């Protein structure tokens, strides 16, 4: 695989992903509704809810990394977020398999695990890929629909699909906000205090494309630690005392398990807020 289309390459995660692939010798085309701010990374501007445009931008590519989506709730009305996210995913998946691309990697979401844990608590921690998928709002539901589509497109076509359930993506300047979380563990309990550096998102995404996977696989992608100064066991005892904390959690270790990504992809997160702020 040498020619990679990255949809949504102008966004926070997308910019890092485009740079990662370029640095590793791939020919990268960024496809987005917004032009990139990087003059060295030109953008093909396209509407991915239009199937014809999707066929055009994927024609000739070896593989696709589909990151384009409405990235969060409250950006557009709920129905529009769901429509755009599910339609664009369908179009990319359909065109990729019809055009014979070798692999599809796409951005699912940690929200599938039950975030923001207001109506229901986690079943256990650290949460892994076996945890029930419990979407609590329209954005998460659109990602569940995407994973269901990935199951079926992989089954129909034999094309490998990888769903990456990214945690809350951060760039280095975002770490300046972390001290505001530390006095009250409930403030960031909504995703078990998880986050991931955009550069580690990029690493995981490249590894997912390069790994010899089959069918449809899903992976949680998070930093190795939490965003908090308190230990992980202290956080769970304070906020989720009735939730099973499984053996082996030490220190500030993430409560969003990255064991599967480590084992099958070789993912090894390199970046932490602790490298930027005093602890």
Secondary structure, DSSP 4 states (H G I P E B T S, - for coil): --EEEEETTTSHHHHHHHHHHHHTT-EEEEEESS--S-TTS-EEE--TTSHHHHHHHHTT-SEEEE--S--STTSS-HHHHHHHHHHHHHHHHHHHHHHT-SEEEEE--GGGG-TT-SSS--SEESB-TTSPP---SHHHHHHHHHHHHHHHHHHHH--EEEEEEE-SEE-GGGGGGGGGGTT-TTTTGGGTT--EEHHHHHHHHHHHHHS---SEEEEEE--SB-SSSS-HHHHHHHH-TTSEE-TT--TTB-SB--HHIIIII-------GGGTS--
